[in-house]
Amino acid sequence: MSIELEKYKGQSSRYVCPKCGRSRCFTRYIDTETNQYIDNSVGICNHRNSCGYHLPPKAFFDMNPEKIRAEYKANNFFEKGWFAR
Ligand SMILES: [Zn+2]
């Protein structure tokens, strides 16, 4: 169980970036146990230089602690460096 960037599975696994608005350039973080995205805003844009958008799960959970699943706490995700880069 982990949270990691969604693996590339064709264009359907890449989304519109919430910052620059370009299509098929945004990779979302996904919970590998539930196969649910953390949030539509949690991910990274391919356009590192011209856009640079990156919202990692930890930053999102700091802002939205009610979205933290009990399993994350039970597995000490916060102590373990609990998502892949
Ligand atoms: Zn972007």
PDB file of the backbone (N, CA, C, O) and the ligand in Angstrom, with CONECT records:
HET     ZN  A 101       1
ATOM      1  N   MET A   1       0.840  -1.191   0.000  1.00  0.00           N
ATOM      2  CA  MET A   1       0.000   0.000   0.000  1.00  0.00           C
ATOM      3  C   MET A   1       0.878   1.245   0.000  1.00  0.00           C
ATOM      4  O   MET A   1       1.776   1.395   0.829  1.00  0.00           O
ATOM      5  N   SER A   2       0.604   2.108  -0.923  1.00  0.00           N
ATOM      6  CA  SER A   2       1.376   3.344  -0.964  1.00  0.00           C
ATOM      7  C   SER A   2       0.627   4.383  -1.782  1.00  0.00           C
ATOM      8  O   SER A   2      -0.409   4.112  -2.390  1.00  0.00           O
ATOM      9  N   ILE A   3       1.188   5.571  -1.772  1.00  0.00           N
ATOM     10  CA  ILE A   3       0.673   6.640  -2.626  1.00  0.00           C
ATOM     11  C   ILE A   3       1.795   6.985  -3.585  1.00  0.00           C
ATOM     12  O   ILE A   3       2.902   7.318  -3.162  1.00  0.00           O
ATOM     13  N   GLU A   4       1.514   6.908  -4.857  1.00  0.00           N
ATOM     14  CA  GLU A   4       2.563   7.199  -5.824  1.00  0.00           C
ATOM     15  C   GLU A   4       1.959   7.856  -7.063  1.00  0.00           C
ATOM     16  O   GLU A   4       0.741   7.887  -7.243  1.00  0.00           O
ATOM     17  N   LEU A   5       2.834   8.373  -7.901  1.00  0.00           N
ATOM     18  CA  LEU A   5       2.356   8.946  -9.153  1.00  0.00           C
ATOM     19  C   LEU A   5       1.788   7.827 -10.024  1.00  0.00           C
ATOM     20  O   LEU A   5       2.374   6.749 -10.123  1.00  0.00           O
ATOM     21  N   GLU A   6       0.663   8.087 -10.641  1.00  0.00           N
ATOM     22  CA  GLU A   6       0.024   7.079 -11.482  1.00  0.00           C
ATOM     23  C   GLU A   6       0.937   6.702 -12.643  1.00  0.00           C
ATOM     24  O   GLU A   6       1.498   7.567 -13.315  1.00  0.00           O
ATOM     25  N   LYS A   7       1.073   5.418 -12.864  1.00  0.00           N
ATOM     26  CA  LYS A   7       1.907   4.965 -13.974  1.00  0.00           C
ATOM     27  C   LYS A   7       1.237   5.327 -15.301  1.00  0.00           C
ATOM     28  O   LYS A   7       0.013   5.383 -15.418  1.00  0.00           O
ATOM     29  N   TYR A   8       2.086   5.568 -16.285  1.00  0.00           N
ATOM     30  CA  TYR A   8       1.547   5.958 -17.591  1.00  0.00           C
ATOM     31  C   TYR A   8       0.830   4.779 -18.252  1.00  0.00           C
ATOM     32  O   TYR A   8       1.429   3.730 -18.486  1.00  0.00           O
ATOM     33  N   LYS A   9      -0.445   4.962 -18.548  1.00  0.00           N
ATOM     34  CA  LYS A   9      -1.239   3.924 -19.202  1.00  0.00           C
ATOM     35  C   LYS A   9      -1.926   4.519 -20.427  1.00  0.00           C
ATOM     36  O   LYS A   9      -3.094   4.241 -20.695  1.00  0.00           O
ATOM     37  N   GLY A  10      -1.191   5.333 -21.158  1.00  0.00           N
ATOM     38  CA  GLY A  10      -1.782   5.995 -22.308  1.00  0.00           C
ATOM     39  C   GLY A  10      -2.360   7.345 -21.935  1.00  0.00           C
ATOM     40  O   GLY A  10      -2.323   7.756 -20.776  1.00  0.00           O
ATOM     41  N   GLN A  11      -2.891   8.023 -22.927  1.00  0.00           N
ATOM     42  CA  GLN A  11      -3.327   9.404 -22.736  1.00  0.00           C
ATOM     43  C   GLN A  11      -4.432   9.545 -21.706  1.00  0.00           C
ATOM     44  O   GLN A  11      -4.601  10.613 -21.118  1.00  0.00           O
ATOM     45  N   SER A  12      -5.203   8.451 -21.476  1.00  0.00           N
ATOM     46  CA  SER A  12      -6.312   8.544 -20.525  1.00  0.00           C
ATOM     47  C   SER A  12      -5.813   8.663 -19.087  1.00  0.00           C
ATOM     48  O   SER A  12      -6.582   9.010 -18.191  1.00  0.00           O
ATOM     49  N   SER A  13      -4.538   8.380 -18.864  1.00  0.00           N
ATOM     50  CA  SER A  13      -4.011   8.497 -17.502  1.00  0.00           C
ATOM     51  C   SER A  13      -3.287   9.820 -17.278  1.00  0.00           C
ATOM     52  O   SER A  13      -2.632  10.015 -16.254  1.00  0.00           O
ATOM     53  N   ARG A  14      -3.412  10.735 -18.256  1.00  0.00           N
ATOM     54  CA  ARG A  14      -2.829  12.063 -18.089  1.00  0.00           C
ATOM     55  C   ARG A  14      -3.928  13.104 -18.263  1.00  0.00           C
ATOM     56  O   ARG A  14      -4.804  12.966 -19.116  1.00  0.00           O
ATOM     57  N   TYR A  15      -3.866  14.155 -17.432  1.00  0.00           N
ATOM     58  CA  TYR A  15      -5.005  15.048 -17.269  1.00  0.00           C
ATOM     59  C   TYR A  15      -4.657  16.496 -17.586  1.00  0.00           C
ATOM     60  O   TYR A  15      -3.503  16.849 -17.825  1.00  0.00           O
ATOM     61  N   VAL A  16      -5.690  17.309 -17.578  1.00  0.00           N
ATOM     62  CA  VAL A  16      -5.497  18.747 -17.739  1.00  0.00           C
ATOM     63  C   VAL A  16      -4.853  19.301 -16.465  1.00  0.00           C
ATOM     64  O   VAL A  16      -5.300  19.021 -15.353  1.00  0.00           O
ATOM     65  N   CYS A  17      -3.813  20.077 -16.649  1.00  0.00           N
ATOM     66  CA  CYS A  17      -3.117  20.668 -15.503  1.00  0.00           C
ATOM     67  C   CYS A  17      -3.992  21.748 -14.878  1.00  0.00           C
ATOM     68  O   CYS A  17      -4.514  22.606 -15.589  1.00  0.00           O
ATOM     69  N   PRO A  18      -4.162  21.716 -13.538  1.00  0.00           N
ATOM     70  CA  PRO A  18      -5.004  22.732 -12.893  1.00  0.00           C
ATOM     71  C   PRO A  18      -4.397  24.135 -12.922  1.00  0.00           C
ATOM     72  O   PRO A  18      -5.101  25.113 -12.675  1.00  0.00           O
ATOM     73  N   LYS A  19      -3.109  24.245 -13.218  1.00  0.00           N
ATOM     74  CA  LYS A  19      -2.493  25.574 -13.249  1.00  0.00           C
ATOM     75  C   LYS A  19      -2.422  26.131 -14.666  1.00  0.00           C
ATOM     76  O   LYS A  19      -2.956  27.204 -14.945  1.00  0.00           O
ATOM     77  N   CYS A  20      -1.752  25.388 -15.569  1.00  0.00           N
ATOM     78  CA  CYS A  20      -1.543  25.952 -16.910  1.00  0.00           C
ATOM     79  C   CYS A  20      -2.666  25.594 -17.881  1.00  0.00           C
ATOM     80  O   CYS A  20      -2.778  26.197 -18.948  1.00  0.00           O
ATOM     81  N   GLY A  21      -3.497  24.618 -17.520  1.00  0.00           N
ATOM     82  CA  GLY A  21      -4.669  24.304 -18.323  1.00  0.00           C
ATOM     83  C   GLY A  21      -4.397  23.492 -19.575  1.00  0.00           C
ATOM     84  O   GLY A  21      -5.310  23.217 -20.353  1.00  0.00           O
ATOM     85  N   ARG A  22      -3.135  23.103 -19.773  1.00  0.00           N
ATOM     86  CA  ARG A  22      -2.838  22.297 -20.952  1.00  0.00           C
ATOM     87  C   ARG A  22      -3.289  20.852 -20.716  1.00  0.00           C
ATOM     88  O   ARG A  22      -3.277  20.358 -19.588  1.00  0.00           O
ATOM     89  N   SER A  23      -3.681  20.197 -21.788  1.00  0.00           N
ATOM     90  CA  SER A  23      -4.233  18.849 -21.668  1.00  0.00           C
ATOM     91  C   SER A  23      -3.135  17.794 -21.700  1.00  0.00           C
ATOM     92  O   SER A  23      -2.056  18.009 -22.253  1.00  0.00           O
ATOM     93  N   ARG A  24      -3.435  16.655 -21.097  1.00  0.00           N
ATOM     94  CA  ARG A  24      -2.585  15.466 -21.134  1.00  0.00           C
ATOM     95  C   ARG A  24      -1.159  15.718 -20.661  1.00  0.00           C
ATOM     96  O   ARG A  24      -0.216  15.133 -21.193  1.00  0.00           O
ATOM     97  N   CYS A  25      -1.000  16.578 -19.676  1.00  0.00           N
ATOM     98  CA  CYS A  25       0.337  16.829 -19.147  1.00  0.00           C
ATOM     99  C   CYS A  25       0.394  16.664 -17.643  1.00  0.00           C
ATOM    100  O   CYS A  25       1.455  16.848 -17.046  1.00  0.00           O
ATOM    101  N   PHE A  26      -0.725  16.322 -17.014  1.00  0.00           N
ATOM    102  CA  PHE A  26      -0.775  16.303 -15.556  1.00  0.00           C
ATOM    103  C   PHE A  26      -0.885  14.872 -15.043  1.00  0.00           C
ATOM    104  O   PHE A  26      -1.799  14.133 -15.409  1.00  0.00           O
ATOM    105  N   THR A  27       0.069  14.493 -14.182  1.00  0.00           N
ATOM    106  CA  THR A  27       0.087  13.154 -13.583  1.00  0.00           C
ATOM    107  C   THR A  27      -0.410  13.252 -12.149  1.00  0.00           C
ATOM    108  O   THR A  27       0.112  14.033 -11.353  1.00  0.00           O
ATOM    109  N   ARG A  28      -1.418  12.458 -11.828  1.00  0.00           N
ATOM    110  CA  ARG A  28      -1.987  12.505 -10.472  1.00  0.00           C
ATOM    111  C   ARG A  28      -1.365  11.442  -9.569  1.00  0.00           C
ATOM    112  O   ARG A  28      -0.932  10.385 -10.027  1.00  0.00           O
ATOM    113  N   TYR A  29      -1.332  11.753  -8.274  1.00  0.00           N
ATOM    114  CA  TYR A  29      -0.969  10.748  -7.273  1.00  0.00           C
ATOM    115  C   TYR A  29      -2.182   9.860  -7.020  1.00  0.00           C
ATOM    116  O   TYR A  29      -3.325  10.316  -6.993  1.00  0.00           O
ATOM    117  N   ILE A  30      -1.889   8.570  -6.835  1.00  0.00           N
ATOM    118  CA  ILE A  30      -2.955   7.591  -6.659  1.00  0.00           C
ATOM    119  C   ILE A  30      -2.649   6.705  -5.451  1.00  0.00           C
ATOM    120  O   ILE A  30      -1.495   6.372  -5.184  1.00  0.00           O
ATOM    121  N   ASP A  31      -3.695   6.334  -4.736  1.00  0.00           N
ATOM    122  CA  ASP A  31      -3.584   5.381  -3.637  1.00  0.00           C
ATOM    123  C   ASP A  31      -3.616   3.989  -4.268  1.00  0.00           C
ATOM    124  O   ASP A  31      -4.621   3.602  -4.864  1.00  0.00           O
ATOM    125  N   THR A  32      -2.533   3.243  -4.141  1.00  0.00           N
ATOM    126  CA  THR A  32      -2.435   1.968  -4.870  1.00  0.00           C
ATOM    127  C   THR A  32      -3.320   0.889  -4.267  1.00  0.00           C
ATOM    128  O   THR A  32      -3.548  -0.141  -4.901  1.00  0.00           O
ATOM    129  N   GLU A  33      -3.820   1.103  -3.064  1.00  0.00           N
ATOM    130  CA  GLU A  33      -4.719   0.114  -2.473  1.00  0.00           C
ATOM    131  C   GLU A  33      -6.150   0.311  -2.963  1.00  0.00           C
ATOM    132  O   GLU A  33      -6.819  -0.649  -3.346  1.00  0.00           O
ATOM    133  N   THR A  34      -6.611   1.547  -2.950  1.00  0.00           N
ATOM    134  CA  THR A  34      -7.997   1.815  -3.348  1.00  0.00           C
ATOM    135  C   THR A  34      -8.121   2.171  -4.829  1.00  0.00           C
ATOM    136  O   THR A  34      -9.226   2.199  -5.371  1.00  0.00           O
ATOM    137  N   ASN A  35      -6.981   2.444  -5.489  1.00  0.00           N
ATOM    138  CA  ASN A  35      -6.988   2.954  -6.859  1.00  0.00           C
ATOM    139  C   ASN A  35      -7.776   4.252  -6.984  1.00  0.00           C
ATOM    140  O   ASN A  35      -8.379   4.533  -8.020  1.00  0.00           O
ATOM    141  N   GLN A  36      -7.760   5.033  -5.913  1.00  0.00           N
ATOM    142  CA  GLN A  36      -8.415   6.336  -5.942  1.00  0.00           C
ATOM    143  C   GLN A  36      -7.352   7.426  -5.986  1.00  0.00           C
ATOM    144  O   GLN A  36      -6.300   7.332  -5.354  1.00  0.00           O
ATOM    145  N   TYR A  37      -7.669   8.467  -6.761  1.00  0.00           N
ATOM    146  CA  TYR A  37      -6.793   9.636  -6.718  1.00  0.00           C
ATOM    147  C   TYR A  37      -6.926  10.304  -5.360  1.00  0.00           C
ATOM    148  O   TYR A  37      -7.978  10.237  -4.724  1.00  0.00           O
ATOM    149  N   ILE A  38      -5.848  10.952  -4.919  1.00  0.00           N
ATOM    150  CA  ILE A  38      -5.904  11.682  -3.661  1.00  0.00           C
ATOM    151  C   ILE A  38      -6.860  12.855  -3.815  1.00  0.00           C
ATOM    152  O   ILE A  38      -7.725  13.092  -2.972  1.00  0.00           O
ATOM    153  N   ASP A  39      -6.685  13.574  -4.901  1.00  0.00           N
ATOM    154  CA  ASP A  39      -7.572  14.678  -5.256  1.00  0.00           C
ATOM    155  C   ASP A  39      -7.199  15.046  -6.690  1.00  0.00           C
ATOM    156  O   ASP A  39      -6.081  14.789  -7.136  1.00  0.00           O
ATOM    157  N   ASN A  40      -8.147  15.650  -7.405  1.00  0.00           N
ATOM    158  CA  ASN A  40      -7.840  16.013  -8.786  1.00  0.00           C
ATOM    159  C   ASN A  40      -6.721  17.046  -8.883  1.00  0.00           C
ATOM    160  O   ASN A  40      -6.119  17.218  -9.943  1.00  0.00           O
ATOM    161  N   SER A  41      -6.451  17.720  -7.793  1.00  0.00           N
ATOM    162  CA  SER A  41      -5.409  18.756  -7.801  1.00  0.00           C
ATOM    163  C   SER A  41      -4.045  18.239  -7.358  1.00  0.00           C
ATOM    164  O   SER A  41      -3.057  18.970  -7.433  1.00  0.00           O
ATOM    165  N   VAL A  42      -3.973  16.996  -6.899  1.00  0.00           N
ATOM    166  CA  VAL A  42      -2.742  16.471  -6.318  1.00  0.00           C
ATOM    167  C   VAL A  42      -1.953  15.708  -7.375  1.00  0.00           C
ATOM    168  O   VAL A  42      -2.301  14.588  -7.747  1.00  0.00           O
ATOM    169  N   GLY A  43      -0.881  16.343  -7.850  1.00  0.00           N
ATOM    170  CA  GLY A  43      -0.087  15.734  -8.902  1.00  0.00           C
ATOM    171  C   GLY A  43       0.974  16.700  -9.383  1.00  0.00           C
ATOM    172  O   GLY A  43       1.285  17.702  -8.739  1.00  0.00           O
ATOM    173  N   ILE A  44       1.522  16.359 -10.550  1.00  0.00           N
ATOM    174  CA  ILE A  44       2.635  17.156 -11.068  1.00  0.00           C
ATOM    175  C   ILE A  44       2.462  17.380 -12.570  1.00  0.00           C
ATOM    176  O   ILE A  44       2.023  16.498 -13.308  1.00  0.00           O
ATOM    177  N   CYS A  45       2.823  18.595 -12.993  1.00  0.00           N
ATOM    178  CA  CYS A  45       2.717  18.954 -14.413  1.00  0.00           C
ATOM    179  C   CYS A  45       4.023  18.606 -15.128  1.00  0.00           C
ATOM    180  O   CYS A  45       5.112  18.786 -14.584  1.00  0.00           O
ATOM    181  N   ASN A  46       3.892  18.111 -16.342  1.00  0.00           N
ATOM    182  CA  ASN A  46       5.078  17.782 -17.154  1.00  0.00           C
ATOM    183  C   ASN A  46       5.898  19.013 -17.531  1.00  0.00           C
ATOM    184  O   ASN A  46       7.102  18.929 -17.773  1.00  0.00           O
ATOM    185  N   HIS A  47       5.220  20.146 -17.574  1.00  0.00           N
ATOM    186  CA  HIS A  47       5.890  21.361 -18.040  1.00  0.00           C
ATOM    187  C   HIS A  47       6.622  22.007 -16.868  1.00  0.00           C
ATOM    188  O   HIS A  47       6.180  23.010 -16.306  1.00  0.00           O
ATOM    189  N   ARG A  48       7.749  21.405 -16.521  1.00  0.00           N
ATOM    190  CA  ARG A  48       8.447  21.812 -15.302  1.00  0.00           C
ATOM    191  C   ARG A  48       8.882  23.256 -15.354  1.00  0.00           C
ATOM    192  O   ARG A  48       8.792  23.963 -14.350  1.00  0.00           O
ATOM    193  N   ASN A  49       9.342  23.702 -16.478  1.00  0.00           N
ATOM    194  CA  ASN A  49       9.899  25.049 -16.555  1.00  0.00           C
ATOM    195  C   ASN A  49       8.822  26.110 -16.772  1.00  0.00           C
ATOM    196  O   ASN A  49       8.793  27.125 -16.077  1.00  0.00           O
ATOM    197  N   SER A  50       7.936  25.868 -17.743  1.00  0.00           N
ATOM    198  CA  SER A  50       6.958  26.900 -18.074  1.00  0.00           C
ATOM    199  C   SER A  50       5.783  26.921 -17.111  1.00  0.00           C
ATOM    200  O   SER A  50       5.082  27.929 -17.025  1.00  0.00           O
ATOM    201  N   CYS A  51       5.551  25.830 -16.382  1.00  0.00           N
ATOM    202  CA  CYS A  51       4.426  25.791 -15.440  1.00  0.00           C
ATOM    203  C   CYS A  51       4.945  25.519 -14.033  1.00  0.00           C
ATOM    204  O   CYS A  51       4.836  26.369 -13.150  1.00  0.00           O
ATOM    205  N   GLY A  52       5.508  24.333 -13.830  1.00  0.00           N
ATOM    206  CA  GLY A  52       6.125  24.022 -12.543  1.00  0.00           C
ATOM    207  C   GLY A  52       5.164  23.603 -11.452  1.00  0.00           C
ATOM    208  O   GLY A  52       5.552  23.496 -10.288  1.00  0.00           O
ATOM    209  N   TYR A  53       3.907  23.363 -11.815  1.00  0.00           N
ATOM    210  CA  TYR A  53       2.932  22.969 -10.793  1.00  0.00           C
ATOM    211  C   TYR A  53       3.269  21.606 -10.201  1.00  0.00           C
ATOM    212  O   TYR A  53       3.498  20.646 -10.938  1.00  0.00           O
ATOM    213  N   HIS A  54       3.300  21.519  -8.873  1.00  0.00           N
ATOM    214  CA  HIS A  54       3.462  20.241  -8.180  1.00  0.00           C
ATOM    215  C   HIS A  54       2.811  20.366  -6.809  1.00  0.00           C
ATOM    216  O   HIS A  54       3.277  21.122  -5.956  1.00  0.00           O
ATOM    217  N   LEU A  55       1.745  19.627  -6.608  1.00  0.00           N
ATOM    218  CA  LEU A  55       1.126  19.565  -5.294  1.00  0.00           C
ATOM    219  C   LEU A  55       1.287  18.152  -4.763  1.00  0.00           C
ATOM    220  O   LEU A  55       0.557  17.250  -5.174  1.00  0.00           O
ATOM    221  N   PRO A  56       2.238  17.944  -3.851  1.00  0.00           N
ATOM    222  CA  PRO A  56       2.441  16.589  -3.324  1.00  0.00           C
ATOM    223  C   PRO A  56       1.376  16.236  -2.297  1.00  0.00           C
ATOM    224  O   PRO A  56       0.774  17.128  -1.700  1.00  0.00           O
ATOM    225  N   PRO A  57       1.137  14.936  -2.081  1.00  0.00           N
ATOM    226  CA  PRO A  57       0.088  14.518  -1.147  1.00  0.00           C
ATOM    227  C   PRO A  57       0.245  15.141   0.232  1.00  0.00           C
ATOM    228  O   PRO A  57      -0.744  15.551   0.841  1.00  0.00           O
ATOM    229  N   LYS A  58       1.471  15.217   0.732  1.00  0.00           N
ATOM    230  CA  LYS A  58       1.631  15.719   2.100  1.00  0.00           C
ATOM    231  C   LYS A  58       1.137  17.155   2.227  1.00  0.00           C
ATOM    232  O   LYS A  58       0.499  17.516   3.217  1.00  0.00           O
ATOM    233  N   ALA A  59       1.436  17.970   1.219  1.00  0.00           N
ATOM    234  CA  ALA A  59       0.985  19.363   1.261  1.00  0.00           C
ATOM    235  C   ALA A  59      -0.540  19.431   1.219  1.00  0.00           C
ATOM    236  O   ALA A  59      -1.155  20.248   1.904  1.00  0.00           O
ATOM    237  N   PHE A  60      -1.134  18.566   0.412  1.00  0.00           N
ATOM    238  CA  PHE A  60      -2.597  18.529   0.338  1.00  0.00           C
ATOM    239  C   PHE A  60      -3.200  18.110   1.675  1.00  0.00           C
ATOM    240  O   PHE A  60      -4.170  18.713   2.134  1.00  0.00           O
ATOM    241  N   PHE A  61      -2.634  17.087   2.299  1.00  0.00           N
ATOM    242  CA  PHE A  61      -3.183  16.610   3.579  1.00  0.00           C
ATOM    243  C   PHE A  61      -2.947  17.612   4.699  1.00  0.00           C
ATOM    244  O   PHE A  61      -3.736  17.687   5.641  1.00  0.00           O
ATOM    245  N   ASP A  62      -1.871  18.379   4.606  1.00  0.00           N
ATOM    246  CA  ASP A  62      -1.670  19.436   5.594  1.00  0.00           C
ATOM    247  C   ASP A  62      -2.815  20.451   5.528  1.00  0.00           C
ATOM    248  O   ASP A  62      -3.245  20.993   6.547  1.00  0.00           O
ATOM    249  N   MET A  63      -3.297  20.695   4.304  1.00  0.00           N
ATOM    250  CA  MET A  63      -4.387  21.665   4.122  1.00  0.00           C
ATOM    251  C   MET A  63      -5.757  21.032   4.353  1.00  0.00           C
ATOM    252  O   MET A  63      -6.712  21.719   4.716  1.00  0.00           O
ATOM    253  N   ASN A  64      -5.849  19.700   4.139  1.00  0.00           N
ATOM    254  CA  ASN A  64      -7.132  19.002   4.210  1.00  0.00           C
ATOM    255  C   ASN A  64      -7.003  17.742   5.078  1.00  0.00           C
ATOM    256  O   ASN A  64      -7.122  16.622   4.581  1.00  0.00           O
ATOM    257  N   PRO A  65      -6.761  17.936   6.367  1.00  0.00           N
ATOM    258  CA  PRO A  65      -6.495  16.765   7.220  1.00  0.00           C
ATOM    259  C   PRO A  65      -7.671  15.794   7.305  1.00  0.00           C
ATOM    260  O   PRO A  65      -7.488  14.627   7.649  1.00  0.00           O
ATOM    261  N   GLU A  66      -8.866  16.268   6.995  1.00  0.00           N
ATOM    262  CA  GLU A  66     -10.019  15.369   7.064  1.00  0.00           C
ATOM    263  C   GLU A  66     -10.015  14.334   5.940  1.00  0.00           C
ATOM    264  O   GLU A  66     -10.771  13.363   5.984  1.00  0.00           O
ATOM    265  N   LYS A  67      -9.158  14.544   4.924  1.00  0.00           N
ATOM    266  CA  LYS A  67      -9.081  13.591   3.804  1.00  0.00           C
ATOM    267  C   LYS A  67      -8.090  12.445   4.067  1.00  0.00           C
ATOM    268  O   LYS A  67      -7.949  11.535   3.249  1.00  0.00           O
ATOM    269  N   ILE A  68      -7.416  12.505   5.204  1.00  0.00           N
ATOM    270  CA  ILE A  68      -6.446  11.458   5.525  1.00  0.00           C
ATOM    271  C   ILE A  68      -7.201  10.204   5.945  1.00  0.00           C
ATOM    272  O   ILE A  68      -7.983  10.238   6.896  1.00  0.00           O
ATOM    273  N   ARG A  69      -6.974   9.110   5.249  1.00  0.00           N
ATOM    274  CA  ARG A  69      -7.624   7.846   5.607  1.00  0.00           C
ATOM    275  C   ARG A  69      -6.995   7.299   6.893  1.00  0.00           C
ATOM    276  O   ARG A  69      -5.807   7.492   7.151  1.00  0.00           O
ATOM    277  N   ALA A  70      -7.810   6.620   7.681  1.00  0.00           N
ATOM    278  CA  ALA A  70      -7.316   6.030   8.929  1.00  0.00           C
ATOM    279  C   ALA A  70      -6.152   5.086   8.662  1.00  0.00           C
ATOM    280  O   ALA A  70      -5.246   4.956   9.486  1.00  0.00           O
ATOM    281  N   GLU A  71      -6.181   4.427   7.505  1.00  0.00           N
ATOM    282  CA  GLU A  71      -5.109   3.477   7.164  1.00  0.00           C
ATOM    283  C   GLU A  71      -3.754   4.168   7.047  1.00  0.00           C
ATOM    284  O   GLU A  71      -2.723   3.566   7.346  1.00  0.00           O
ATOM    285  N   TYR A  72      -3.751   5.420   6.617  1.00  0.00           N
ATOM    286  CA  TYR A  72      -2.473   6.118   6.489  1.00  0.00           C
ATOM    287  C   TYR A  72      -1.840   6.308   7.855  1.00  0.00           C
ATOM    288  O   TYR A  72      -0.631   6.159   8.030  1.00  0.00           O
ATOM    289  N   LYS A  73      -2.688   6.641   8.819  1.00  0.00           N
ATOM    290  CA  LYS A  73      -2.174   6.822  10.180  1.00  0.00           C
ATOM    291  C   LYS A  73      -1.763   5.480  10.766  1.00  0.00           C
ATOM    292  O   LYS A  73      -0.720   5.376  11.411  1.00  0.00           O
ATOM    293  N   ALA A  74      -2.579   4.447  10.544  1.00  0.00           N
ATOM    294  CA  ALA A  74      -2.293   3.121  11.096  1.00  0.00           C
ATOM    295  C   ALA A  74      -0.969   2.583  10.575  1.00  0.00           C
ATOM    296  O   ALA A  74      -0.265   1.856  11.276  1.00  0.00           O
ATOM    297  N   ASN A  75      -0.634   2.946   9.336  1.00  0.00           N
ATOM    298  CA  ASN A  75       0.605   2.455   8.731  1.00  0.00           C
ATOM    299  C   ASN A  75       1.759   3.442   8.875  1.00  0.00           C
ATOM    300  O   ASN A  75       2.813   3.280   8.259  1.00  0.00           O
ATOM    301  N   ASN A  76       1.545   4.454   9.687  1.00  0.00           N
ATOM    302  CA  ASN A  76       2.614   5.423   9.959  1.00  0.00           C
ATOM    303  C   ASN A  76       3.178   6.041   8.683  1.00  0.00           C
ATOM    304  O   ASN A  76       4.385   6.255   8.572  1.00  0.00           O
ATOM    305  N   PHE A  77       2.309   6.322   7.733  1.00  0.00           N
ATOM    306  CA  PHE A  77       2.758   6.914   6.478  1.00  0.00           C
ATOM    307  C   PHE A  77       3.552   8.188   6.719  1.00  0.00           C
ATOM    308  O   PHE A  77       4.513   8.478   6.007  1.00  0.00           O
ATOM    309  N   PHE A  78       3.141   8.943   7.725  1.00  0.00           N
ATOM    310  CA  PHE A  78       3.787  10.236   7.911  1.00  0.00           C
ATOM    311  C   PHE A  78       5.216  10.083   8.411  1.00  0.00           C
ATOM    312  O   PHE A  78       6.071  10.920   8.122  1.00  0.00           O
ATOM    313  N   GLU A  79       5.474   9.029   9.150  1.00  0.00           N
ATOM    314  CA  GLU A  79       6.828   8.807   9.660  1.00  0.00           C
ATOM    315  C   GLU A  79       7.712   8.140   8.625  1.00  0.00           C
ATOM    316  O   GLU A  79       8.935   8.267   8.684  1.00  0.00           O
ATOM    317  N   LYS A  80       7.122   7.437   7.686  1.00  0.00           N
ATOM    318  CA  LYS A  80       7.909   6.579   6.791  1.00  0.00           C
ATOM    319  C   LYS A  80       8.339   7.246   5.496  1.00  0.00           C
ATOM    320  O   LYS A  80       8.996   6.613   4.670  1.00  0.00           O
ATOM    321  N   GLY A  81       7.987   8.498   5.301  1.00  0.00           N
ATOM    322  CA  GLY A  81       8.216   9.054   3.972  1.00  0.00           C
ATOM    323  C   GLY A  81       7.292   8.322   3.023  1.00  0.00           C
ATOM    324  O   GLY A  81       7.742   7.619   2.119  1.00  0.00           O
ATOM    325  N   TRP A  82       6.030   8.485   3.227  1.00  0.00           N
ATOM    326  CA  TRP A  82       4.976   7.560   2.848  1.00  0.00           C
ATOM    327  C   TRP A  82       4.433   7.751   1.446  1.00  0.00           C
ATOM    328  O   TRP A  82       3.347   7.256   1.148  1.00  0.00           O
ATOM    329  N   PHE A  83       5.131   8.433   0.591  1.00  0.00           N
ATOM    330  CA  PHE A  83       4.711   8.360  -0.812  1.00  0.00           C
ATOM    331  C   PHE A  83       5.930   8.386  -1.717  1.00  0.00           C
ATOM    332  O   PHE A  83       6.951   9.000  -1.407  1.00  0.00           O
ATOM    333  N   ALA A  84       5.795   7.711  -2.830  1.00  0.00           N
ATOM    334  CA  ALA A  84       6.909   7.623  -3.772  1.00  0.00           C
ATOM    335  C   ALA A  84       7.095   8.944  -4.506  1.00  0.00           C
ATOM    336  O   ALA A  84       6.169   9.749  -4.601  1.00  0.00           O
ATOM    337  N   ARG A  85       8.265   9.150  -5.008  1.00  0.00           N
ATOM    338  CA  ARG A  85       8.547  10.358  -5.766  1.00  0.00           C
ATOM    339  C   ARG A  85       8.530  10.065  -7.254  1.00  0.00           C
ATOM    340  O   ARG A  85       8.749  10.967  -8.063  1.00  0.00           O
TER     341      ARG A  85
HETATM  342 ZN    ZN A 101       0.919  22.873 -15.906  1.00  0.00          ZN2+
END
